[in-house]
Amino acid sequence: MPKSSILAEARRSGLLEGNRSQHISFRAPPALIEAAKRATGVQSMTELGILGLATLAQSDEVVAFMTRTRGRPGKYRKLDV
């Protein structure tokens, strides 16, 4: 999903409301950071962190569907061929 879509959905969900009062600090491999910057086009570490958190915080409809239907064949699926 494009960066703008992720942030727009996070904004609609109310996840980006309020002031930026929480601080997060961690160490990460430089190659991971550079790959994430290339993939997103984001250069600011703060914006990269917000984008990453917004991505994790939003539900994924495909995952939800697969979790609900795991192990169950589709309604019209024939198992005896």
PDB file of N, CA, C and O in Angstrom, chain B, residues numbered from 101:
ATOM      1  N   MET B 101       0.850  -1.171   0.000  1.00  0.00           N
ATOM      2  CA  MET B 101       0.000   0.000   0.000  1.00  0.00           C
ATOM      3  C   MET B 101       0.898   1.238   0.000  1.00  0.00           C
ATOM      4  O   MET B 101       1.869   1.286   0.755  1.00  0.00           O
ATOM      5  N   PRO B 102       0.597   2.227  -0.822  1.00  0.00           N
ATOM      6  CA  PRO B 102       1.428   3.437  -0.882  1.00  0.00           C
ATOM      7  C   PRO B 102       1.419   4.207   0.432  1.00  0.00           C
ATOM      8  O   PRO B 102       0.452   4.183   1.193  1.00  0.00           O
ATOM      9  N   LYS B 103       2.530   4.890   0.667  1.00  0.00           N
ATOM     10  CA  LYS B 103       2.709   5.669   1.892  1.00  0.00           C
ATOM     11  C   LYS B 103       1.541   6.610   2.139  1.00  0.00           C
ATOM     12  O   LYS B 103       1.041   6.694   3.261  1.00  0.00           O
ATOM     13  N   SER B 104       1.098   7.325   1.098  1.00  0.00           N
ATOM     14  CA  SER B 104       0.020   8.295   1.277  1.00  0.00           C
ATOM     15  C   SER B 104      -1.280   7.614   1.700  1.00  0.00           C
ATOM     16  O   SER B 104      -2.039   8.178   2.489  1.00  0.00           O
ATOM     17  N   SER B 105      -1.546   6.417   1.191  1.00  0.00           N
ATOM     18  CA  SER B 105      -2.758   5.686   1.563  1.00  0.00           C
ATOM     19  C   SER B 105      -2.700   5.235   3.018  1.00  0.00           C
ATOM     20  O   SER B 105      -3.691   5.316   3.744  1.00  0.00           O
ATOM     21  N   ILE B 106      -1.554   4.769   3.426  1.00  0.00           N
ATOM     22  CA  ILE B 106      -1.385   4.305   4.806  1.00  0.00           C
ATOM     23  C   ILE B 106      -1.605   5.458   5.773  1.00  0.00           C
ATOM     24  O   ILE B 106      -2.336   5.322   6.755  1.00  0.00           O
ATOM     25  N   LEU B 107      -0.975   6.587   5.496  1.00  0.00           N
ATOM     26  CA  LEU B 107      -1.115   7.737   6.388  1.00  0.00           C
ATOM     27  C   LEU B 107      -2.523   8.318   6.330  1.00  0.00           C
ATOM     28  O   LEU B 107      -3.041   8.765   7.353  1.00  0.00           O
ATOM     29  N   ALA B 108      -3.156   8.322   5.157  1.00  0.00           N
ATOM     30  CA  ALA B 108      -4.529   8.826   5.047  1.00  0.00           C
ATOM     31  C   ALA B 108      -5.481   7.957   5.857  1.00  0.00           C
ATOM     32  O   ALA B 108      -6.355   8.475   6.552  1.00  0.00           O
ATOM     33  N   GLU B 109      -5.320   6.651   5.774  1.00  0.00           N
ATOM     34  CA  GLU B 109      -6.183   5.737   6.537  1.00  0.00           C
ATOM     35  C   GLU B 109      -5.933   5.887   8.036  1.00  0.00           C
ATOM     36  O   GLU B 109      -6.877   5.858   8.826  1.00  0.00           O
ATOM     37  N   ALA B 110      -4.677   6.046   8.432  1.00  0.00           N
ATOM     38  CA  ALA B 110      -4.354   6.255   9.849  1.00  0.00           C
ATOM     39  C   ALA B 110      -4.983   7.554  10.346  1.00  0.00           C
ATOM     40  O   ALA B 110      -5.471   7.619  11.474  1.00  0.00           O
ATOM     41  N   ARG B 111      -4.970   8.572   9.516  1.00  0.00           N
ATOM     42  CA  ARG B 111      -5.578   9.865   9.863  1.00  0.00           C
ATOM     43  C   ARG B 111      -7.095   9.690  10.017  1.00  0.00           C
ATOM     44  O   ARG B 111      -7.673  10.172  10.991  1.00  0.00           O
ATOM     45  N   ARG B 112      -7.747   9.002   9.060  1.00  0.00           N
ATOM     46  CA  ARG B 112      -9.198   8.763   9.135  1.00  0.00           C
ATOM     47  C   ARG B 112      -9.567   7.954  10.379  1.00  0.00           C
ATOM     48  O   ARG B 112     -10.633   8.148  10.964  1.00  0.00           O
ATOM     49  N   SER B 113      -8.691   7.062  10.767  1.00  0.00           N
ATOM     50  CA  SER B 113      -8.942   6.222  11.943  1.00  0.00           C
ATOM     51  C   SER B 113      -8.670   6.943  13.250  1.00  0.00           C
ATOM     52  O   SER B 113      -8.940   6.406  14.325  1.00  0.00           O
ATOM     53  N   GLY B 114      -8.137   8.154  13.169  1.00  0.00           N
ATOM     54  CA  GLY B 114      -7.836   8.915  14.376  1.00  0.00           C
ATOM     55  C   GLY B 114      -6.500   8.578  15.006  1.00  0.00           C
ATOM     56  O   GLY B 114      -6.201   9.040  16.108  1.00  0.00           O
ATOM     57  N   LEU B 115      -5.688   7.777  14.320  1.00  0.00           N
ATOM     58  CA  LEU B 115      -4.407   7.357  14.893  1.00  0.00           C
ATOM     59  C   LEU B 115      -3.352   8.464  14.908  1.00  0.00           C
ATOM     60  O   LEU B 115      -2.379   8.378  15.657  1.00  0.00           O
ATOM     61  N   LEU B 116      -3.534   9.493  14.096  1.00  0.00           N
ATOM     62  CA  LEU B 116      -2.530  10.558  14.034  1.00  0.00           C
ATOM     63  C   LEU B 116      -2.971  11.817  14.781  1.00  0.00           C
ATOM     64  O   LEU B 116      -2.317  12.856  14.685  1.00  0.00           O
ATOM     65  N   GLU B 117      -4.077  11.729  15.526  1.00  0.00           N
ATOM     66  CA  GLU B 117      -4.568  12.878  16.280  1.00  0.00           C
ATOM     67  C   GLU B 117      -3.727  13.098  17.528  1.00  0.00           C
ATOM     68  O   GLU B 117      -3.080  12.183  18.037  1.00  0.00           O
ATOM     69  N   GLY B 118      -3.753  14.320  17.998  1.00  0.00           N
ATOM     70  CA  GLY B 118      -3.044  14.663  19.222  1.00  0.00           C
ATOM     71  C   GLY B 118      -1.616  15.077  18.944  1.00  0.00           C
ATOM     72  O   GLY B 118      -1.134  15.014  17.813  1.00  0.00           O
ATOM     73  N   ASN B 119      -0.954  15.499  20.001  1.00  0.00           N
ATOM     74  CA  ASN B 119       0.435  15.950  19.826  1.00  0.00           C
ATOM     75  C   ASN B 119       1.386  14.769  19.854  1.00  0.00           C
ATOM     76  O   ASN B 119       1.031  13.672  20.285  1.00  0.00           O
ATOM     77  N   ARG B 120       2.556  15.005  19.403  1.00  0.00           N
ATOM     78  CA  ARG B 120       3.582  13.959  19.365  1.00  0.00           C
ATOM     79  C   ARG B 120       4.361  13.981  20.672  1.00  0.00           C
ATOM     80  O   ARG B 120       5.456  14.538  20.748  1.00  0.00           O
ATOM     81  N   SER B 121       3.789  13.375  21.687  1.00  0.00           N
ATOM     82  CA  SER B 121       4.396  13.454  23.007  1.00  0.00           C
ATOM     83  C   SER B 121       5.128  12.168  23.412  1.00  0.00           C
ATOM     84  O   SER B 121       5.902  12.182  24.369  1.00  0.00           O
ATOM     85  N   GLN B 122       4.904  11.082  22.715  1.00  0.00           N
ATOM     86  CA  GLN B 122       5.587   9.827  23.038  1.00  0.00           C
ATOM     87  C   GLN B 122       6.913   9.767  22.318  1.00  0.00           C
ATOM     88  O   GLN B 122       7.020  10.170  21.159  1.00  0.00           O
ATOM     89  N   HIS B 123       7.918   9.268  22.998  1.00  0.00           N
ATOM     90  CA  HIS B 123       9.245   9.154  22.400  1.00  0.00           C
ATOM     91  C   HIS B 123       9.603   7.672  22.279  1.00  0.00           C
ATOM     92  O   HIS B 123       9.424   6.900  23.221  1.00  0.00           O
ATOM     93  N   ILE B 124      10.100   7.296  21.130  1.00  0.00           N
ATOM     94  CA  ILE B 124      10.557   5.923  20.894  1.00  0.00           C
ATOM     95  C   ILE B 124      12.008   5.992  20.454  1.00  0.00           C
ATOM     96  O   ILE B 124      12.378   6.828  19.630  1.00  0.00           O
ATOM     97  N   SER B 125      12.817   5.121  21.002  1.00  0.00           N
ATOM     98  CA  SER B 125      14.224   5.085  20.628  1.00  0.00           C
ATOM     99  C   SER B 125      14.670   3.629  20.560  1.00  0.00           C
ATOM    100  O   SER B 125      14.457   2.860  21.497  1.00  0.00           O
ATOM    101  N   PHE B 126      15.288   3.260  19.446  1.00  0.00           N
ATOM    102  CA  PHE B 126      15.823   1.905  19.321  1.00  0.00           C
ATOM    103  C   PHE B 126      16.920   1.904  18.275  1.00  0.00           C
ATOM    104  O   PHE B 126      17.049   2.842  17.489  1.00  0.00           O
ATOM    105  N   ARG B 127      17.679   0.877  18.275  1.00  0.00           N
ATOM    106  CA  ARG B 127      18.750   0.726  17.305  1.00  0.00           C
ATOM    107  C   ARG B 127      18.313  -0.295  16.251  1.00  0.00           C
ATOM    108  O   ARG B 127      17.679  -1.300  16.573  1.00  0.00           O
ATOM    109  N   ALA B 128      18.657  -0.025  14.998  1.00  0.00           N
ATOM    110  CA  ALA B 128      18.286  -0.922  13.904  1.00  0.00           C
ATOM    111  C   ALA B 128      19.467  -1.028  12.946  1.00  0.00           C
ATOM    112  O   ALA B 128      20.288  -0.114  12.874  1.00  0.00           O
ATOM    113  N   PRO B 129      19.558  -2.122  12.218  1.00  0.00           N
ATOM    114  CA  PRO B 129      20.634  -2.285  11.245  1.00  0.00           C
ATOM    115  C   PRO B 129      20.535  -1.210  10.151  1.00  0.00           C
ATOM    116  O   PRO B 129      19.446  -0.952   9.639  1.00  0.00           O
ATOM    117  N   PRO B 130      21.652  -0.592   9.794  1.00  0.00           N
ATOM    118  CA  PRO B 130      21.642   0.451   8.754  1.00  0.00           C
ATOM    119  C   PRO B 130      21.035  -0.019   7.432  1.00  0.00           C
ATOM    120  O   PRO B 130      20.340   0.747   6.764  1.00  0.00           O
ATOM    121  N   ALA B 131      21.292  -1.270   7.050  1.00  0.00           N
ATOM    122  CA  ALA B 131      20.746  -1.774   5.791  1.00  0.00           C
ATOM    123  C   ALA B 131      19.218  -1.790   5.824  1.00  0.00           C
ATOM    124  O   ALA B 131      18.576  -1.496   4.815  1.00  0.00           O
ATOM    125  N   LEU B 132      18.632  -2.130   6.969  1.00  0.00           N
ATOM    126  CA  LEU B 132      17.180  -2.142   7.105  1.00  0.00           C
ATOM    127  C   LEU B 132      16.614  -0.732   6.971  1.00  0.00           C
ATOM    128  O   LEU B 132      15.615  -0.516   6.285  1.00  0.00           O
ATOM    129  N   ILE B 133      17.254   0.210   7.622  1.00  0.00           N
ATOM    130  CA  ILE B 133      16.803   1.607   7.557  1.00  0.00           C
ATOM    131  C   ILE B 133      16.900   2.135   6.133  1.00  0.00           C
ATOM    132  O   ILE B 133      15.960   2.758   5.640  1.00  0.00           O
ATOM    133  N   GLU B 134      18.011   1.896   5.477  1.00  0.00           N
ATOM    134  CA  GLU B 134      18.185   2.377   4.100  1.00  0.00           C
ATOM    135  C   GLU B 134      17.187   1.728   3.148  1.00  0.00           C
ATOM    136  O   GLU B 134      16.667   2.392   2.252  1.00  0.00           O
ATOM    137  N   ALA B 135      16.915   0.443   3.331  1.00  0.00           N
ATOM    138  CA  ALA B 135      15.935  -0.244   2.485  1.00  0.00           C
ATOM    139  C   ALA B 135      14.538   0.335   2.706  1.00  0.00           C
ATOM    140  O   ALA B 135      13.782   0.512   1.751  1.00  0.00           O
ATOM    141  N   ALA B 136      14.198   0.626   3.945  1.00  0.00           N
ATOM    142  CA  ALA B 136      12.891   1.208   4.250  1.00  0.00           C
ATOM    143  C   ALA B 136      12.777   2.613   3.658  1.00  0.00           C
ATOM    144  O   ALA B 136      11.721   2.989   3.150  1.00  0.00           O
ATOM    145  N   LYS B 137      13.848   3.379   3.722  1.00  0.00           N
ATOM    146  CA  LYS B 137      13.840   4.728   3.136  1.00  0.00           C
ATOM    147  C   LYS B 137      13.662   4.658   1.622  1.00  0.00           C
ATOM    148  O   LYS B 137      12.894   5.428   1.047  1.00  0.00           O
ATOM    149  N   ARG B 138      14.369   3.741   0.986  1.00  0.00           N
ATOM    150  CA  ARG B 138      14.240   3.584  -0.472  1.00  0.00           C
ATOM    151  C   ARG B 138      12.829   3.152  -0.854  1.00  0.00           C
ATOM    152  O   ARG B 138      12.249   3.672  -1.807  1.00  0.00           O
ATOM    153  N   ALA B 139      12.284   2.206  -0.108  1.00  0.00           N
ATOM    154  CA  ALA B 139      10.965   1.662  -0.424  1.00  0.00           C
ATOM    155  C   ALA B 139       9.849   2.684  -0.229  1.00  0.00           C
ATOM    156  O   ALA B 139       8.840   2.648  -0.934  1.00  0.00           O
ATOM    157  N   THR B 140      10.027   3.590   0.721  1.00  0.00           N
ATOM    158  CA  THR B 140       8.961   4.544   1.046  1.00  0.00           C
ATOM    159  C   THR B 140       9.192   5.938   0.482  1.00  0.00           C
ATOM    160  O   THR B 140       8.245   6.702   0.290  1.00  0.00           O
ATOM    161  N   GLY B 141      10.443   6.266   0.218  1.00  0.00           N
ATOM    162  CA  GLY B 141      10.755   7.622  -0.202  1.00  0.00           C
ATOM    163  C   GLY B 141      10.853   8.591   0.968  1.00  0.00           C
ATOM    164  O   GLY B 141      11.028   9.793   0.766  1.00  0.00           O
ATOM    165  N   VAL B 142      10.742   8.084   2.176  1.00  0.00           N
ATOM    166  CA  VAL B 142      10.815   8.911   3.387  1.00  0.00           C
ATOM    167  C   VAL B 142      12.269   9.024   3.816  1.00  0.00           C
ATOM    168  O   VAL B 142      12.980   8.020   3.853  1.00  0.00           O
ATOM    169  N   GLN B 143      12.719  10.219   4.136  1.00  0.00           N
ATOM    170  CA  GLN B 143      14.091  10.409   4.594  1.00  0.00           C
ATOM    171  C   GLN B 143      14.169  10.725   6.092  1.00  0.00           C
ATOM    172  O   GLN B 143      15.175  10.425   6.735  1.00  0.00           O
ATOM    173  N   SER B 144      13.129  11.321   6.640  1.00  0.00           N
ATOM    174  CA  SER B 144      13.091  11.672   8.059  1.00  0.00           C
ATOM    175  C   SER B 144      12.887  10.421   8.905  1.00  0.00           C
ATOM    176  O   SER B 144      11.982   9.630   8.639  1.00  0.00           O
ATOM    177  N   MET B 145      13.717  10.240   9.915  1.00  0.00           N
ATOM    178  CA  MET B 145      13.581   9.078  10.792  1.00  0.00           C
ATOM    179  C   MET B 145      12.248   9.121  11.546  1.00  0.00           C
ATOM    180  O   MET B 145      11.631   8.081  11.776  1.00  0.00           O
ATOM    181  N   THR B 146      11.809  10.314  11.928  1.00  0.00           N
ATOM    182  CA  THR B 146      10.524  10.446  12.618  1.00  0.00           C
ATOM    183  C   THR B 146       9.387  10.003  11.713  1.00  0.00           C
ATOM    184  O   THR B 146       8.535   9.213  12.122  1.00  0.00           O
ATOM    185  N   GLU B 147       9.370  10.501  10.501  1.00  0.00           N
ATOM    186  CA  GLU B 147       8.304  10.125   9.571  1.00  0.00           C
ATOM    187  C   GLU B 147       8.365   8.638   9.223  1.00  0.00           C
ATOM    188  O   GLU B 147       7.329   7.995   9.056  1.00  0.00           O
ATOM    189  N   LEU B 148       9.569   8.098   9.115  1.00  0.00           N
ATOM    190  CA  LEU B 148       9.731   6.675   8.845  1.00  0.00           C
ATOM    191  C   LEU B 148       9.140   5.858   9.994  1.00  0.00           C
ATOM    192  O   LEU B 148       8.460   4.858   9.765  1.00  0.00           O
ATOM    193  N   GLY B 149       9.398   6.284  11.215  1.00  0.00           N
ATOM    194  CA  GLY B 149       8.841   5.604  12.393  1.00  0.00           C
ATOM    195  C   GLY B 149       7.326   5.689  12.436  1.00  0.00           C
ATOM    196  O   GLY B 149       6.658   4.699  12.734  1.00  0.00           O
ATOM    197  N   ILE B 150       6.775   6.866  12.140  1.00  0.00           N
ATOM    198  CA  ILE B 150       5.320   7.036  12.138  1.00  0.00           C
ATOM    199  C   ILE B 150       4.684   6.165  11.058  1.00  0.00           C
ATOM    200  O   ILE B 150       3.654   5.533  11.290  1.00  0.00           O
ATOM    201  N   LEU B 151       5.298   6.135   9.885  1.00  0.00           N
ATOM    202  CA  LEU B 151       4.788   5.302   8.797  1.00  0.00           C
ATOM    203  C   LEU B 151       4.818   3.826   9.190  1.00  0.00           C
ATOM    204  O   LEU B 151       3.860   3.095   8.939  1.00  0.00           O
ATOM    205  N   GLY B 152       5.901   3.396   9.795  1.00  0.00           N
ATOM    206  CA  GLY B 152       6.003   2.002  10.238  1.00  0.00           C
ATOM    207  C   GLY B 152       4.952   1.649  11.276  1.00  0.00           C
ATOM    208  O   GLY B 152       4.323   0.594  11.191  1.00  0.00           O
ATOM    209  N   LEU B 153       4.755   2.524  12.256  1.00  0.00           N
ATOM    210  CA  LEU B 153       3.749   2.274  13.285  1.00  0.00           C
ATOM    211  C   LEU B 153       2.341   2.304  12.699  1.00  0.00           C
ATOM    212  O   LEU B 153       1.497   1.487  13.067  1.00  0.00           O
ATOM    213  N   ALA B 154       2.085   3.238  11.795  1.00  0.00           N
ATOM    214  CA  ALA B 154       0.766   3.325  11.160  1.00  0.00           C
ATOM    215  C   ALA B 154       0.479   2.056  10.362  1.00  0.00           C
ATOM    216  O   ALA B 154      -0.652   1.571  10.347  1.00  0.00           O
ATOM    217  N   THR B 155       1.492   1.525   9.706  1.00  0.00           N
ATOM    218  CA  THR B 155       1.325   0.298   8.936  1.00  0.00           C
ATOM    219  C   THR B 155       0.970  -0.866   9.854  1.00  0.00           C
ATOM    220  O   THR B 155       0.091  -1.665   9.532  1.00  0.00           O
ATOM    221  N   LEU B 156       1.640  -0.964  10.982  1.00  0.00           N
ATOM    222  CA  LEU B 156       1.379  -2.055  11.919  1.00  0.00           C
ATOM    223  C   LEU B 156       0.047  -1.909  12.643  1.00  0.00           C
ATOM    224  O   LEU B 156      -0.590  -2.908  12.981  1.00  0.00           O
ATOM    225  N   ALA B 157      -0.376  -0.676  12.883  1.00  0.00           N
ATOM    226  CA  ALA B 157      -1.573  -0.421  13.684  1.00  0.00           C
ATOM    227  C   ALA B 157      -2.878  -0.645  12.926  1.00  0.00           C
ATOM    228  O   ALA B 157      -3.934  -0.801  13.539  1.00  0.00           O
ATOM    229  N   GLN B 158      -2.810  -0.660  11.623  1.00  0.00           N
ATOM    230  CA  GLN B 158      -4.031  -0.798  10.833  1.00  0.00           C
ATOM    231  C   GLN B 158      -4.288  -2.255  10.491  1.00  0.00           C
ATOM    232  O   GLN B 158      -3.363  -3.040  10.279  1.00  0.00           O
ATOM    233  N   SER B 159      -5.573  -2.595  10.443  1.00  0.00           N
ATOM    234  CA  SER B 159      -5.919  -3.976  10.134  1.00  0.00           C
ATOM    235  C   SER B 159      -5.672  -4.276   8.664  1.00  0.00           C
ATOM    236  O   SER B 159      -5.761  -3.394   7.809  1.00  0.00           O
ATOM    237  N   ASP B 160      -5.372  -5.495   8.397  1.00  0.00           N
ATOM    238  CA  ASP B 160      -5.148  -5.959   7.032  1.00  0.00           C
ATOM    239  C   ASP B 160      -6.316  -6.868   6.679  1.00  0.00           C
ATOM    240  O   ASP B 160      -6.462  -7.940   7.265  1.00  0.00           O
ATOM    241  N   GLU B 161      -7.145  -6.456   5.734  1.00  0.00           N
ATOM    242  CA  GLU B 161      -8.339  -7.213   5.379  1.00  0.00           C
ATOM    243  C   GLU B 161      -8.020  -8.620   4.879  1.00  0.00           C
ATOM    244  O   GLU B 161      -8.779  -9.555   5.132  1.00  0.00           O
ATOM    245  N   VAL B 162      -6.909  -8.772   4.175  1.00  0.00           N
ATOM    246  CA  VAL B 162      -6.532 -10.099   3.680  1.00  0.00           C
ATOM    247  C   VAL B 162      -6.208 -11.023   4.853  1.00  0.00           C
ATOM    248  O   VAL B 162      -6.645 -12.174   4.875  1.00  0.00           O
ATOM    249  N   VAL B 163      -5.457 -10.531   5.812  1.00  0.00           N
ATOM    250  CA  VAL B 163      -5.116 -11.336   6.980  1.00  0.00           C
ATOM    251  C   VAL B 163      -6.381 -11.684   7.757  1.00  0.00           C
ATOM    252  O   VAL B 163      -6.544 -12.823   8.195  1.00  0.00           O
ATOM    253  N   ALA B 164      -7.274 -10.718   7.931  1.00  0.00           N
ATOM    254  CA  ALA B 164      -8.526 -10.982   8.653  1.00  0.00           C
ATOM    255  C   ALA B 164      -9.343 -12.063   7.950  1.00  0.00           C
ATOM    256  O   ALA B 164      -9.870 -12.968   8.598  1.00  0.00           O
ATOM    257  N   PHE B 165      -9.446 -11.969   6.635  1.00  0.00           N
ATOM    258  CA  PHE B 165     -10.188 -12.978   5.865  1.00  0.00           C
ATOM    259  C   PHE B 165      -9.547 -14.349   6.005  1.00  0.00           C
ATOM    260  O   PHE B 165     -10.239 -15.338   6.247  1.00  0.00           O
ATOM    261  N   MET B 166      -8.241 -14.415   5.855  1.00  0.00           N
ATOM    262  CA  MET B 166      -7.556 -15.703   5.934  1.00  0.00           C
ATOM    263  C   MET B 166      -7.672 -16.310   7.329  1.00  0.00           C
ATOM    264  O   MET B 166      -7.790 -17.527   7.466  1.00  0.00           O
ATOM    265  N   THR B 167      -7.640 -15.483   8.351  1.00  0.00           N
ATOM    266  CA  THR B 167      -7.779 -15.972   9.718  1.00  0.00           C
ATOM    267  C   THR B 167      -9.183 -16.542   9.937  1.00  0.00           C
ATOM    268  O   THR B 167      -9.344 -17.595  10.555  1.00  0.00           O
ATOM    269  N   ARG B 168     -10.203 -15.831   9.422  1.00  0.00           N
ATOM    270  CA  ARG B 168     -11.590 -16.296   9.567  1.00  0.00           C
ATOM    271  C   ARG B 168     -11.848 -17.589   8.810  1.00  0.00           C
ATOM    272  O   ARG B 168     -12.611 -18.435   9.277  1.00  0.00           O
ATOM    273  N   THR B 169     -11.234 -17.754   7.664  1.00  0.00           N
ATOM    274  CA  THR B 169     -11.560 -18.885   6.797  1.00  0.00           C
ATOM    275  C   THR B 169     -10.501 -19.972   6.780  1.00  0.00           C
ATOM    276  O   THR B 169     -10.617 -20.914   5.996  1.00  0.00           O
ATOM    277  N   ARG B 170      -9.507 -19.881   7.587  1.00  0.00           N
ATOM    278  CA  ARG B 170      -8.411 -20.847   7.579  1.00  0.00           C
ATOM    279  C   ARG B 170      -8.935 -22.268   7.747  1.00  0.00           C
ATOM    280  O   ARG B 170      -9.705 -22.566   8.660  1.00  0.00           O
ATOM    281  N   GLY B 171      -8.503 -23.117   6.856  1.00  0.00           N
ATOM    282  CA  GLY B 171      -8.866 -24.520   6.949  1.00  0.00           C
ATOM    283  C   GLY B 171     -10.242 -24.857   6.418  1.00  0.00           C
ATOM    284  O   GLY B 171     -10.665 -26.011   6.484  1.00  0.00           O
ATOM    285  N   ARG B 172     -10.950 -23.867   5.892  1.00  0.00           N
ATOM    286  CA  ARG B 172     -12.284 -24.121   5.362  1.00  0.00           C
ATOM    287  C   ARG B 172     -12.286 -23.876   3.865  1.00  0.00           C
ATOM    288  O   ARG B 172     -11.861 -22.815   3.408  1.00  0.00           O
ATOM    289  N   PRO B 173     -12.758 -24.842   3.101  1.00  0.00           N
ATOM    290  CA  PRO B 173     -12.840 -24.620   1.652  1.00  0.00           C
ATOM    291  C   PRO B 173     -13.944 -23.620   1.343  1.00  0.00           C
ATOM    292  O   PRO B 173     -14.846 -23.414   2.155  1.00  0.00           O
ATOM    293  N   GLY B 174     -13.877 -23.012   0.198  1.00  0.00           N
ATOM    294  CA  GLY B 174     -14.903 -22.083  -0.218  1.00  0.00           C
ATOM    295  C   GLY B 174     -16.261 -22.751  -0.337  1.00  0.00           C
ATOM    296  O   GLY B 174     -16.340 -23.974  -0.447  1.00  0.00           O
ATOM    297  N   LYS B 175     -17.315 -21.980  -0.316  1.00  0.00           N
ATOM    298  CA  LYS B 175     -18.689 -22.478  -0.347  1.00  0.00           C
ATOM    299  C   LYS B 175     -18.952 -23.387  -1.562  1.00  0.00           C
ATOM    300  O   LYS B 175     -19.659 -24.389  -1.453  1.00  0.00           O
ATOM    301  N   TYR B 176     -18.384 -23.029  -2.700  1.00  0.00           N
ATOM    302  CA  TYR B 176     -18.642 -23.775  -3.930  1.00  0.00           C
ATOM    303  C   TYR B 176     -17.479 -24.689  -4.327  1.00  0.00           C
ATOM    304  O   TYR B 176     -17.405 -25.138  -5.471  1.00  0.00           O
ATOM    305  N   ARG B 177     -16.596 -24.959  -3.408  1.00  0.00           N
ATOM    306  CA  ARG B 177     -15.425 -25.772  -3.713  1.00  0.00           C
ATOM    307  C   ARG B 177     -15.774 -27.253  -3.615  1.00  0.00           C
ATOM    308  O   ARG B 177     -16.303 -27.708  -2.600  1.00  0.00           O
ATOM    309  N   LYS B 178     -15.475 -28.002  -4.677  1.00  0.00           N
ATOM    310  CA  LYS B 178     -15.691 -29.450  -4.665  1.00  0.00           C
ATOM    311  C   LYS B 178     -14.388 -30.133  -4.258  1.00  0.00           C
ATOM    312  O   LYS B 178     -13.341 -29.874  -4.849  1.00  0.00           O
ATOM    313  N   LEU B 179     -14.447 -30.982  -3.277  1.00  0.00           N
ATOM    314  CA  LEU B 179     -13.258 -31.685  -2.833  1.00  0.00           C
ATOM    315  C   LEU B 179     -13.099 -33.032  -3.523  1.00  0.00           C
ATOM    316  O   LEU B 179     -11.983 -33.542  -3.616  1.00  0.00           O
ATOM    317  N   ASP B 180     -14.179 -33.615  -4.004  1.00  0.00           N
ATOM    318  CA  ASP B 180     -14.070 -34.888  -4.707  1.00  0.00           C
ATOM    319  C   ASP B 180     -14.029 -34.659  -6.202  1.00  0.00           C
ATOM    320  O   ASP B 180     -15.028 -34.289  -6.819  1.00  0.00           O
ATOM    321  N   VAL B 181     -12.875 -34.880  -6.769  1.00  0.00           N
ATOM    322  CA  VAL B 181     -12.674 -34.609  -8.197  1.00  0.00           C
ATOM    323  C   VAL B 181     -12.872 -35.843  -9.012  1.00  0.00           C
ATOM    324  O   VAL B 181     -12.743 -35.802 -10.236  1.00  0.00           O
TER     325      VAL B 181
END
